[in-house]
Structure formats: structure tokens, C-alpha cells
Amino acid sequence: MAAPNTANTSLRLRTERRVEGWYAEIEGVSGTGSLDGTPEGAIATTLRKFAAIVENHQLDLVREPAWPPPDAEFTGGDLIRLWDRATHPDAGWADDVEHATANQPITSDTSAWDS
């Protein structure tokens, strides 16, 4: 199973005619409400306000999906497939890592922290 690389974010743009003109806002995002004489003007101003909020990192719209998903079964086979898909610096890289880890000196049963 491949890890997802995108997260979906939905926005809801709401417009309504008021006595003063047209009002537009992105629901759930404070500071985007705009009033203008035309619906196009209200929407354009709302989108500019929204863009400024996002550019100033005041709103976290993109959330990285959890992988593996919580409470999902993730087997050793899944780990091997994930390892095989990962990019490695060169063809012998994995062999070098395996050689380095296999040739680590044996440590004593006691740790310096135990003293």
C-alpha cells in the first residue's frame, strides 16, 4: 500500500446580498468577510484576505496524513515494500549500511549510565 502524498482541503465560500451590498466570506476562517457593491468585488476581496492569512501562516490548511493510518495493521512485509520504494544514494548503499551495522563492536552488558 503506497503512502498518500496529498491531503485534501475543502473551503466553502459563502455569499449573500445585504442592504449595504454583497457580502462574501470563507466559512470558518475569521477575517475573510468582505462587503462590496458587486458579488465579484466581495469575492475578490475575500480571496485576497484569505491569501494573506495563508501566506502569513495564520492558518494551517495542509495537514500531512498520518502514515500508517492510526490503528492500521502494518506488517513486516509492508516495511520491506516501503524500504524497497525508498530512494537510496546508490546501488551499494544498503549493503554498506548492513555491513556497518553488522560490524559494530559488542558492548558490555552494563552501561556507563548504570555506574
C-alpha positions as CSV (number, residue, x, y, z in Angstrom):
1,M,0.0,0.0,0.0
2,A,1.5,3.3,-1.1
3,A,1.7,6.3,1.3
4,P,-0.6,9.1,0.3
5,N,1.3,12.2,-0.8
6,T,-1.5,14.7,-0.9
7,A,-4.0,16.0,1.6
8,N,-7.4,17.3,0.6
9,T,-8.7,20.6,2.0
10,S,-12.1,21.9,1.2
11,L,-13.2,25.6,1.5
12,R,-16.7,26.9,1.5
13,L,-17.2,30.4,0.0
14,R,-20.5,31.9,1.1
15,T,-22.1,35.0,-0.5
16,E,-25.3,36.9,0.3
17,R,-27.0,40.0,-0.7
18,R,-27.4,42.6,2.1
19,V,-28.9,46.1,2.2
20,E,-25.3,47.6,2.1
21,G,-24.2,45.4,-0.9
22,W,-22.8,42.0,-1.4
23,Y,-21.2,40.1,1.5
24,A,-18.7,37.2,1.0
25,E,-16.7,35.1,3.4
26,I,-14.9,31.8,3.6
27,E,-16.8,29.9,6.3
28,G,-14.8,29.0,9.4
29,V,-11.9,31.4,8.5
30,S,-12.2,34.6,10.5
31,G,-11.1,37.8,8.9
32,T,-12.2,36.9,5.4
33,G,-15.6,38.7,5.4
34,S,-15.9,41.4,2.8
35,L,-18.7,43.8,1.7
36,D,-18.8,45.3,-1.8
37,G,-21.2,46.7,-4.3
38,T,-20.9,43.6,-6.5
39,P,-20.6,39.9,-5.7
40,E,-17.4,39.8,-7.8
41,G,-15.8,42.6,-5.7
42,A,-16.8,41.0,-2.4
43,I,-15.5,37.6,-3.5
44,A,-12.2,39.0,-4.9
45,T,-11.6,40.9,-1.6
46,T,-12.4,37.8,0.4
47,L,-10.0,35.7,-1.6
48,R,-7.3,38.4,-1.2
49,K,-7.8,38.4,2.6
50,F,-7.7,34.6,2.6
51,A,-4.5,34.5,0.6
52,A,-2.9,37.0,3.1
53,I,-3.9,34.8,6.0
54,V,-2.4,31.7,4.4
55,E,0.8,33.5,3.3
56,N,1.3,34.8,6.9
57,H,1.0,31.2,8.2
58,Q,-2.0,32.2,10.3
59,L,-4.0,29.2,9.1
60,D,-2.8,25.6,8.8
61,L,-4.7,24.2,5.8
62,V,-2.4,21.4,4.8
63,R,-2.1,18.6,7.2
64,E,0.2,15.7,6.5
65,P,-1.8,12.5,6.6
66,A,-0.8,10.0,9.2
67,W,1.1,7.1,7.8
68,P,0.5,4.4,8.6
69,P,-3.1,5.3,9.5
70,P,-3.8,5.1,13.2
71,D,-5.0,1.6,14.3
72,A,-4.0,0.2,10.9
73,E,-2.1,-3.1,10.6
74,F,1.4,-2.6,9.4
75,T,3.3,-5.8,8.8
76,G,6.9,-6.6,8.2
77,G,6.1,-7.1,4.5
78,D,4.7,-3.6,4.4
79,L,8.0,-2.4,5.9
80,I,10.1,-4.2,3.3
81,R,7.9,-2.8,0.5
82,L,8.3,0.7,1.9
83,W,12.1,0.1,2.2
84,D,12.3,-1.1,-1.5
85,R,10.4,2.0,-2.7
86,A,12.6,4.5,-0.7
87,T,15.3,6.3,-2.7
88,H,18.9,5.3,-1.8
89,P,22.1,7.2,-2.7
90,D,23.4,4.3,-4.9
91,A,23.0,0.6,-5.6
92,G,25.5,-0.4,-2.9
93,W,24.2,1.9,-0.2
94,A,22.0,-0.7,1.6
95,D,24.9,-3.2,1.6
96,D,27.2,-0.6,3.1
97,V,24.6,0.1,5.9
98,E,24.2,-3.6,6.5
99,H,28.0,-4.1,6.7
100,A,28.4,-1.2,9.1
101,T,25.7,-2.3,11.4
102,A,26.8,-5.9,11.4
103,N,30.4,-5.0,12.3
104,Q,29.6,-2.8,15.3
105,P,31.7,-3.7,18.4
106,I,29.8,-5.7,21.1
107,T,29.2,-3.5,24.1
108,S,29.3,-4.8,27.6
109,D,26.1,-5.7,29.5
110,T,26.4,-2.7,31.7
111,S,26.1,0.9,30.6
112,A,28.0,3.9,31.7
113,W,24.6,5.2,32.9
114,D,24.4,2.2,35.3
115,S,27.6,3.2,37.2
